[in-house]
């Protein structure tokens, strides 16, 4: 299976399989790969958001220490 973009940036997908069994195997593989990528992206997004909130919280605490 090949995922590609044309010269205008439109996604293209090419695939060739010998039989129905191979098509189903490929579908299974792509499905689980996509699910794994979604999980990885969600985890990365959550970590980035948590880091932002932690940095803001640390800045607020530093400001409180300076005012005392």
C-alpha positions as CSV (number, residue, x, y, z in Angstrom):
1,X,0.0,0.0,0.0
2,X,1.3,3.4,-0.9
3,X,0.1,6.7,0.5
4,X,1.2,9.7,-1.5
5,X,0.3,13.3,-2.3
6,X,-0.1,14.6,-5.8
7,X,1.5,17.9,-7.0
8,X,-1.6,19.8,-5.6
9,X,-1.2,18.3,-2.1
10,X,-4.2,15.9,-2.5
11,X,-3.8,12.5,-0.8
12,X,-3.6,9.4,-3.0
13,X,-3.7,5.8,-2.0
14,X,-2.5,2.9,-4.2
15,X,-2.8,-0.8,-3.4
16,X,-2.5,-4.1,-5.1
17,X,-3.3,-7.4,-3.6
18,X,-3.3,-10.9,-5.0
19,X,-6.4,-12.2,-3.4
20,X,-9.1,-11.5,-0.8
21,X,-7.1,-13.0,2.1
22,X,-4.2,-10.6,1.4
23,X,-6.6,-7.7,1.1
24,X,-8.1,-8.5,4.5
25,X,-4.6,-8.8,6.0
26,X,-3.6,-5.5,4.6
27,X,-6.8,-3.9,5.9
28,X,-6.1,-5.3,9.4
29,X,-2.5,-4.0,9.3
30,X,-3.5,-0.5,8.2
31,X,-6.3,-0.4,10.8
32,X,-4.1,-1.3,13.7
33,X,-1.3,1.0,12.5
34,X,-3.8,3.9,12.3
35,X,-5.1,3.1,15.8
36,X,-1.5,3.0,17.2
37,X,-0.7,6.4,15.5
38,X,-3.9,7.9,17.1
39,X,-2.9,6.6,20.5
40,X,0.6,7.9,20.1
41,X,-0.6,11.3,18.9
42,X,-3.1,11.6,21.8
43,X,-0.4,10.7,24.3
44,X,2.0,13.3,22.9
45,X,-0.8,15.9,22.8
46,X,-1.6,15.2,26.5
47,X,2.0,15.4,27.5
48,X,2.4,18.8,25.7
49,X,-0.7,20.2,27.4
50,X,0.5,19.0,30.8
51,X,3.9,20.6,30.2
52,X,2.3,23.9,29.4
53,X,0.2,23.8,32.5
54,X,3.1,22.8,34.7
55,X,5.2,25.7,33.3
56,X,2.4,28.2,33.9
57,X,2.0,26.8,37.5
58,X,5.7,27.2,38.1
59,X,5.7,30.8,36.8
60,X,2.8,31.6,39.1
61,X,4.6,30.0,42.1
62,X,7.8,32.0,41.3
63,X,5.7,35.2,41.2
64,X,4.2,34.4,44.7
65,X,7.7,33.9,46.1
66,X,8.9,37.3,44.8
67,X,5.9,39.1,46.4
68,X,6.5,37.7,49.9
